[in-house]
Amino acid sequence: MSFGLATMVYVKLAFILLCSVICGCSTSDSTGSIGSSGIRFDHRAEALSGHKTALTVIATNDGPASRASVDREARAYADRYATRACPKGHEFYTDAPMPSAGNERTFVFGCS
């Protein structure tokens, strides 16, 4: 049996909607910056067991930035991502990002 492209798109959208309703979260891909420091962020998100998500935030900066500044803005980026992914609310499972290499910071959160 062969499905048309439109049918496959509808099935995929229905699946995403169903997953969003069941876990109270959604996935959204974006990059961006916080503040005016010149630090830009990209991310990778990985679904974990227990309806948790590991969000790895990757910083790239156009100028010098302190580690504290990158940490602070990476946390703000992670909070913004989690707020969009979890319209019913979210909780981070650690106060600080998990140890990561270089310009990467990993946060673990779950939707309410």
MDAnalysis code that builds the backbone (N, CA, C; Angstrom):
import MDAnalysis as mda
import numpy as np

u = mda.Universe.empty(336, n_residues=112, atom_resindex=np.repeat(np.arange(112), 3), trajectory=True)
u.add_TopologyAttr("name", ["N", "CA", "C"] * 112)
u.add_TopologyAttr("resid", np.arange(1, 113))
u.add_TopologyAttr("resname", ["MET", "SER", "PHE", "GLY", "LEU", "ALA", "THR", "MET", "VAL", "TYR", "VAL", "LYS", "LEU", "ALA", "PHE", "ILE", "LEU", "LEU", "CYS", "SER", "VAL", "ILE", "CYS", "GLY", "CYS", "SER", "THR", "SER", "ASP", "SER", "THR", "GLY", "SER", "ILE", "GLY", "SER", "SER", "GLY", "ILE", "ARG", "PHE", "ASP", "HIS", "ARG", "ALA", "GLU", "ALA", "LEU", "SER", "GLY", "HIS", "LYS", "THR", "ALA", "LEU", "THR", "VAL", "ILE", "ALA", "THR", "ASN", "ASP", "GLY", "PRO", "ALA", "SER", "ARG", "ALA", "SER", "VAL", "ASP", "ARG", "GLU", "ALA", "ARG", "ALA", "TYR", "ALA", "ASP", "ARG", "TYR", "ALA", "THR", "ARG", "ALA", "CYS", "PRO", "LYS", "GLY", "HIS", "GLU", "PHE", "TYR", "THR", "ASP", "ALA", "PRO", "MET", "PRO", "SER", "ALA", "GLY", "ASN", "GLU", "ARG", "THR", "PHE", "VAL", "PHE", "GLY", "CYS", "SER"])
u.atoms.positions = np.array([
    [0.843, -1.178, 0.000],
    [0.000, 0.000, 0.000],
    [0.887, 1.240, 0.000],
    [0.580, 2.179, -0.817],
    [1.391, 3.379, -0.945],
    [0.622, 4.589, -0.427],
    [1.272, 5.355, 0.445],
    [0.676, 6.581, 0.953],
    [1.176, 7.758, 0.123],
    [0.315, 8.716, -0.108],
    [0.726, 9.935, -0.784],
    [1.465, 10.842, 0.173],
    [2.149, 11.808, -0.361],
    [2.911, 12.752, 0.452],
    [2.013, 13.500, 1.431],
    [0.859, 13.936, 0.965],
    [-0.060, 14.680, 1.845],
    [-0.517, 13.811, 3.013],
    [-0.782, 12.538, 2.760],
    [-1.212, 11.623, 3.815],
    [-0.103, 11.441, 4.836],
    [1.122, 11.308, 4.369],
    [2.254, 11.140, 5.276],
    [2.451, 12.383, 6.147],
    [2.258, 13.553, 5.572],
    [2.386, 14.792, 6.331],
    [1.317, 14.851, 7.418],
    [0.078, 14.504, 7.068],
    [-1.007, 14.509, 8.058],
    [-0.752, 13.490, 9.168],
    [-0.249, 12.336, 8.823],
    [0.047, 11.323, 9.828],
    [1.137, 11.818, 10.772],
    [2.170, 12.435, 10.215],
    [3.257, 12.962, 11.036],
    [2.752, 14.073, 11.970],
    [1.947, 14.976, 11.445],
    [1.395, 16.050, 12.275],
    [0.497, 15.491, 13.382],
    [-0.294, 14.491, 13.049],
    [-1.160, 13.864, 14.053],
    [-0.322, 13.206, 15.142],
    [0.763, 12.555, 14.746],
    [1.651, 11.913, 15.718],
    [2.286, 12.949, 16.642],
    [2.779, 14.036, 16.080],
    [3.397, 15.095, 16.888],
    [2.374, 15.695, 17.851],
    [1.167, 15.938, 17.363],
    [0.123, 16.479, 18.219],
    [-0.213, 15.517, 19.350],
    [-0.331, 14.232, 19.029],
    [-0.629, 13.231, 20.037],
    [0.474, 13.175, 21.085],
    [1.720, 13.179, 20.650],
    [2.847, 13.168, 21.594],
    [2.831, 14.410, 22.471],
    [2.519, 15.557, 21.897],
    [2.473, 16.807, 22.662],
    [1.401, 16.759, 23.728],
    [0.255, 16.199, 23.397],
    [-0.850, 16.109, 24.345],
    [-0.519, 15.131, 25.460],
    [0.083, 14.007, 25.102],
    [0.385, 12.980, 26.099],
    [1.432, 13.461, 27.092],
    [2.531, 14.047, 26.613],
    [3.610, 14.425, 27.535],
    [3.553, 15.893, 27.931],
    [2.684, 16.680, 27.327],
    [2.577, 18.094, 27.685],
    [3.715, 18.934, 27.170],
    [4.432, 18.428, 26.163],
    [5.558, 19.189, 25.637],
    [5.589, 19.070, 24.127],
    [6.432, 19.860, 23.526],
    [6.583, 19.816, 22.082],
    [8.042, 20.007, 21.749],
    [8.376, 19.806, 20.496],
    [9.747, 20.049, 20.086],
    [9.755, 21.218, 19.134],
    [10.712, 22.097, 19.312],
    [10.854, 23.223, 18.391],
    [12.335, 23.454, 18.175],
    [12.732, 23.569, 16.951],
    [14.133, 23.787, 16.634],
    [14.351, 25.258, 16.337],
    [15.326, 25.843, 16.995],
    [15.637, 27.241, 16.723],
    [17.045, 27.534, 17.201],
    [17.581, 28.580, 16.703],
    [18.843, 29.103, 17.212],
    [18.562, 30.530, 17.623],
    [19.454, 31.112, 18.348],
    [19.221, 32.496, 18.719],
    [20.218, 32.977, 19.726],
    [20.017, 34.200, 20.152],
    [20.899, 34.804, 21.134],
    [20.056, 35.379, 22.250],
    [20.686, 35.607, 23.364],
    [20.045, 36.219, 24.521],
    [20.856, 37.469, 24.826],
    [20.217, 38.562, 25.012],
    [20.940, 39.782, 25.365],
    [21.737, 40.335, 24.200],
    [22.682, 41.202, 24.519],
    [23.457, 41.873, 23.472],
    [24.948, 41.537, 23.555],
    [25.282, 40.385, 24.110],
    [26.690, 40.036, 24.309],
    [27.361, 39.508, 23.047],
    [26.609, 39.188, 22.021],
    [27.187, 38.616, 20.810],
    [27.289, 37.105, 20.861],
    [26.847, 36.487, 21.961],
    [26.878, 35.028, 22.072],
    [25.620, 34.480, 21.394],
    [25.828, 33.554, 20.471],
    [24.714, 32.892, 19.797],
    [24.680, 31.445, 20.239],
    [23.500, 30.844, 20.169],
    [23.336, 29.479, 20.629],
    [22.644, 28.621, 19.589],
    [23.018, 27.387, 19.570],
    [22.330, 26.334, 18.831],
    [22.087, 25.235, 19.864],
    [21.348, 24.219, 19.510],
    [21.066, 23.191, 20.502],
    [20.825, 21.833, 19.858],
    [20.920, 20.811, 20.690],
    [20.503, 19.449, 20.387],
    [19.610, 19.012, 21.533],
    [18.508, 18.384, 21.216],
    [17.614, 17.878, 22.250],
    [17.495, 16.366, 22.093],
    [17.525, 15.676, 23.226],
    [17.422, 14.223, 23.225],
    [16.386, 13.811, 24.258],
    [15.411, 13.012, 23.834],
    [14.394, 12.509, 24.753],
    [15.020, 11.453, 25.656],
    [14.775, 11.560, 26.946],
    [15.246, 10.597, 27.932],
    [14.053, 9.860, 28.523],
    [14.311, 8.825, 29.279],
    [13.215, 8.109, 29.934],
    [12.564, 9.003, 30.981],
    [11.363, 8.681, 31.365],
    [10.669, 9.455, 32.384],
    [10.199, 10.815, 31.914],
    [9.950, 10.974, 30.628],
    [9.476, 12.237, 30.043],
    [10.442, 13.391, 30.295],
    [11.730, 13.087, 30.344],
    [12.755, 14.111, 30.516],
    [13.416, 14.387, 29.174],
    [13.999, 15.558, 29.059],
    [14.729, 15.954, 27.860],
    [16.107, 16.452, 28.254],
    [17.127, 15.970, 27.552],
    [18.481, 16.503, 27.717],
    [18.685, 17.522, 26.610],
    [18.893, 18.760, 26.986],
    [19.092, 19.842, 26.034],
    [20.546, 20.285, 26.103],
    [21.275, 20.099, 25.018],
    [22.657, 20.551, 24.941],
    [22.669, 21.871, 24.185],
    [23.129, 22.907, 24.857],
    [23.189, 24.250, 24.297],
    [24.637, 24.507, 23.883],
    [24.826, 24.869, 22.628],
    [26.159, 25.105, 22.083],
    [26.323, 26.602, 21.834],
    [27.317, 27.206, 22.475],
    [27.546, 28.651, 22.365],
    [28.600, 28.945, 21.308],
    [28.326, 29.963, 20.516],
    [29.333, 30.521, 19.614],
    [29.292, 32.022, 19.843],
    [30.453, 32.616, 20.055],
    [30.437, 34.051, 20.318],
    [31.272, 34.782, 19.284],
    [30.841, 36.002, 19.001],
    [31.516, 36.853, 18.023],
    [32.629, 37.681, 18.657],
    [32.771, 37.588, 19.934],
    [33.784, 38.372, 20.630],
    [34.136, 37.690, 21.930],
    [34.964, 38.315, 22.741],
    [35.349, 37.708, 24.014],
    [34.162, 37.671, 24.973],
    [34.023, 36.549, 25.634],
    [32.960, 36.408, 26.632],
    [33.495, 35.553, 27.770],
    [33.155, 35.921, 28.987],
    [33.620, 35.150, 30.142],
    [32.812, 33.863, 30.262],
    [33.376, 32.889, 30.935],
    [32.675, 31.622, 31.159],
    [31.377, 31.850, 31.927],
    [31.418, 32.744, 32.906],
    [30.216, 33.047, 33.686],
    [29.125, 33.629, 32.791],
    [29.516, 34.489, 31.858],
    [28.551, 35.076, 30.931],
    [27.933, 34.004, 30.032],
    [28.779, 33.112, 29.516],
    [28.268, 32.030, 28.669],
    [27.342, 31.132, 29.471],
    [27.723, 30.778, 30.707],
    [26.878, 29.937, 31.563],
    [25.522, 30.586, 31.816],
    [25.545, 31.886, 32.148],
    [24.312, 32.618, 32.456],
    [23.392, 32.673, 31.229],
    [23.948, 32.984, 30.087],
    [23.119, 33.109, 28.885],
    [22.684, 31.755, 28.341],
    [23.521, 30.724, 28.535],
    [23.111, 29.371, 28.134],
    [21.919, 28.922, 28.977],
    [21.938, 29.259, 30.262],
    [20.811, 28.921, 31.152],
    [19.550, 29.654, 30.697],
    [19.672, 30.917, 30.324],
    [18.518, 31.678, 29.837],
    [17.988, 31.077, 28.541],
    [18.886, 30.649, 27.659],
    [18.470, 30.010, 26.408],
    [17.740, 28.702, 26.702],
    [18.287, 27.904, 27.625],
    [17.652, 26.631, 27.992],
    [16.277, 26.867, 28.600],
    [16.161, 27.904, 29.421],
    [14.864, 28.220, 30.021],
    [13.855, 28.636, 28.951],
    [14.295, 29.435, 27.991],
    [13.411, 29.852, 26.898],
    [12.973, 28.642, 26.066],
    [13.913, 27.739, 25.769],
    [13.587, 26.533, 25.011],
    [12.574, 25.674, 25.774],
    [12.827, 25.453, 27.067],
    [11.939, 24.623, 27.874],
    [10.546, 25.254, 27.998],
    [10.485, 26.574, 28.087],
    [9.196, 27.260, 28.163],
    [8.383, 27.047, 26.893],
    [9.052, 27.092, 25.744],
    [8.356, 26.843, 24.471],
    [7.973, 25.378, 24.318],
    [8.849, 24.479, 24.767],
    [8.604, 23.044, 24.614],
    [7.540, 22.545, 25.583],
    [7.363, 23.256, 26.688],
    [6.447, 22.802, 27.742],
    [5.459, 23.909, 28.093],
    [4.410, 24.073, 27.306],
    [3.473, 25.169, 27.582],
    [2.771, 25.055, 28.936],
    [2.737, 23.860, 29.519],
    [2.096, 23.678, 30.829],
    [3.079, 23.866, 31.980],
    [4.329, 24.168, 31.662],
    [5.357, 24.377, 32.680],
    [6.457, 23.343, 32.582],
    [7.602, 23.640, 33.199],
    [8.731, 22.730, 33.161],
    [9.526, 22.820, 34.455],
    [10.384, 21.822, 34.652],
    [11.259, 21.786, 35.818],
    [12.632, 21.309, 35.367],
    [13.676, 22.039, 35.771],
    [15.033, 21.590, 35.523],
    [15.418, 20.641, 36.650],
    [16.169, 19.597, 36.332],
    [16.532, 18.592, 37.324],
    [17.866, 18.856, 37.993],
    [18.569, 19.880, 37.601],
    [19.791, 20.318, 38.285],
    [19.810, 21.835, 38.268],
    [20.499, 22.423, 39.232],
    [20.588, 23.885, 39.278],
    [21.565, 24.430, 38.248],
    [22.545, 23.629, 37.877],
    [23.572, 24.064, 36.924],
    [23.612, 23.060, 35.783],
    [24.169, 23.451, 34.663],
    [24.262, 22.485, 33.569],
    [25.188, 21.333, 33.948],
    [24.922, 20.175, 33.357],
    [25.794, 19.021, 33.551],
    [27.155, 19.333, 32.938],
    [28.214, 18.734, 33.459],
    [29.543, 18.985, 32.876],
    [29.558, 18.652, 31.382],
    [30.033, 19.573, 30.592],
    [30.075, 19.412, 29.146],
    [31.407, 19.930, 28.643],
    [31.723, 19.581, 27.429],
    [33.007, 19.980, 26.850],
    [32.902, 21.326, 26.147],
    [33.978, 22.113, 26.244],
    [34.087, 23.352, 25.477],
    [32.935, 24.312, 25.682],
    [32.300, 24.699, 24.586],
    [31.206, 25.671, 24.619],
    [29.839, 25.019, 24.743],
    [29.782, 23.755, 25.136],
    [28.501, 23.073, 25.296],
    [28.094, 23.033, 26.759],
    [26.804, 23.243, 27.001],
    [26.222, 23.121, 28.335],
    [24.996, 22.227, 28.166],
    [24.835, 21.219, 29.037],
    [23.704, 20.295, 28.935],
    [22.790, 20.471, 30.144],
    [21.520, 20.647, 29.865],
    [20.487, 20.815, 30.882],
    [19.494, 19.669, 30.745],
    [18.939, 19.214, 31.856],
    [17.908, 18.172, 31.825],
    [16.652, 18.779, 32.429],
    [15.548, 18.680, 31.675],
    [14.284, 19.221, 32.179],
    [13.142, 18.275, 31.818],
    [12.033, 18.470, 32.495],
    [10.826, 17.711, 32.205],
    [9.642, 18.635, 32.167],
    [8.671, 18.259, 31.364],
    [7.442, 19.044, 31.263],
    [6.501, 18.675, 32.393],
    [5.739, 19.650, 32.850],
    [4.750, 19.430, 33.915],
    [3.523, 18.772, 33.357],
])
